[in-house]
Amino acid sequence: MALTALDWDQYRTFLAVLSEGSQSAAARALGLTQPTVARHIDALEAAVGKPLFIRSQQGLLPTETALAMQPYAEAMAANAAALARAATVSGDAVAGTVRISASEVVGLEVLPPMLSALQEQHPGLQIELSISDVVEDLLRQEADIAVRMVAPTQAALISRKIGTIPLGFHAHRRYLERHGSPATLHELADHRLIGFDRQLAYVRAMAQRMPEVAAMRFAFRTDSNVAQLAMIRAGGGIGICQRALAARDADLIEVLPGLLDMKLETHVVMHENLKSAPRCRVTFDALVEGFLKYIAQ
């Protein structure tokens, strides 16, 4: 059956059920009642003419039809969010909402001073900060501006390569006092190493340049760079950290300085359609300036 009309509320509920795995959890996430969620799913299934979920011991499992619909519903969600951001625009004023996507460490440790100064200068500017090591799609308008650690490959994007953020192995002074400081890569392998669990995009890019890092065996593994940094700060071992971040803490000591040339390529990116939007242009320029200063530290 062809869908003759689109009800965004139904698709929003559909995505929530996909994400949460049950109608009750979706209702809590959306602030709706469970009967309302059930009506939305029933109506959508009636329009599609096929079931979208199958009940199981693990909750509601999506059917092949639901999985086929998911990327289109996600695109609708991104467009709805972009439409809402565009609706906040006021003429040529630097005002309205800008959604920025950045990795965990950048979002929590690097961006806050930049964004604070930006909003101090432009009080009408509202910032949505999406913190994730998963690269959000600017073409689908999941974000307006992104700070990326890999070069963008899509067309229709404006990208400014900032440079490279130097990385190094670091440990807390307490750890080195207990276990000593390695003098060679061979000795480093005998220490308690802190590292990644899965190779995300920026990790793969770094591993291609530095195969020694990819081959290391980590005693503490996590996909969260913030958790890695927290473990380093707690004296849990030796891990990779941005040198500019480590420089803020006199107790974080670089291990084997200069032995490994590790750098994180940094880009500020936005969709070319947004270059004429004052709120996005000013934010883009402020991030470029802020990261140039950060890298120069």
Residue, then its C-alpha position, 0 to 999 in steps of 0.5 A: m500500500a502506498l503511503t498517501a500522507l506522512d505523519w511525522d509524529q508516527y515516524r518519530t515514535f517509530l524511531a523511538v521504538l527502534s531505539e528503545g526496543s519497547q513501546s513503554a521505553a519509547a513512551r518514556a523517551l518521548g514523554l508520551t503515554q504507552p497507548t499513544v505510542a501503540r496507536h502511532i505504531d498501529a496507524l503506521e503499520a496500517a498505512v504500510g500494510k505490513p507489521l513493523f515489529i515482532r514481539s520476542q523475549q528481547g523486546l520488540l524486534p524490527t521486521e525487514t520492512a522496519l529496517a528498510m524504512q529506518p534510514y528514511a525515517e532518520a533522514m526525516a528526523a534530521n530534516a525536522a531538526a534542521l528545519a527547527r534550527a532554521a526557524t530560529v534565524s532572524g534576518d542578518a543577525v547572528a542569532g538562532t541555533v547552531r548544532i555542532s558535532a564533535s568527538e568526546v574529548v574535543g567536546l568536553e575538554v577543548l570546545p567549552p572555552m571557545l563556545s563560551a566566548l562565542q556566546e558572550q560575543h553573540p548572546g542570541l546564538q544558541i548552541e546544540l553540542s552533539i558529543s560522539d565519536v561517531v561522525e554525523d552526516l552533514l549532508r543529511q543535516e544531522a549537524d550544521i558544523a562538525v569538528r572532524m579528525v579525518a578529512p571529509t570525503q563528501a562533496a558539497l562540504i566546506s572544510r578548513k584543515i586546521g592542522t594537526i593536534p600533537l599526541g603523545f603517550h602520557a602517564h600520571r606522576r603517581y604511576l611512573e613513581r610506582h612503575g618507572s618510566p619506559a626508555t624504549l618501545h620494547e619497555l613500553a610494551d611491558h607497562r599497563l597500557i590504556g587504549f581503544d577497544r574498537q577502531l573508529a575512523y580516526v583510530r584507523a587513520m592513526a593506525q595506518r600512519m603508526p602501525e606500532v600503535a595498532a599492534m599494542r596490547f592494552a590492559f585497559r580498553t574503552d571506546s571512550n576517549v574521555a574514559q581513557l583520559a580519566m584513567i590516565r589522570a587516575g594513575g591507571g597506566i600509560g595512554i595516548c593524550q593530546r599534548a595541549l591537554a596534558a600541558r594543563d596538568a603538571d602531574l601528567i608526564e609525557v613518556l618517550p617524547g619525540l620517539l613517536d610522531m603521532k598527530l591528529e588531523t583536524h578539520v572544521v566542516m559545514h555544508e556549503n548551503l549554510k555559508s550564507a547563514p550568519r549564525c553558521r558562518v560566525t560559528f565556523d570562523a570562531l571554531v577555526e580561530g579557536f583551534l588554530k590557537y589551541i594547536a599553537q599552544 
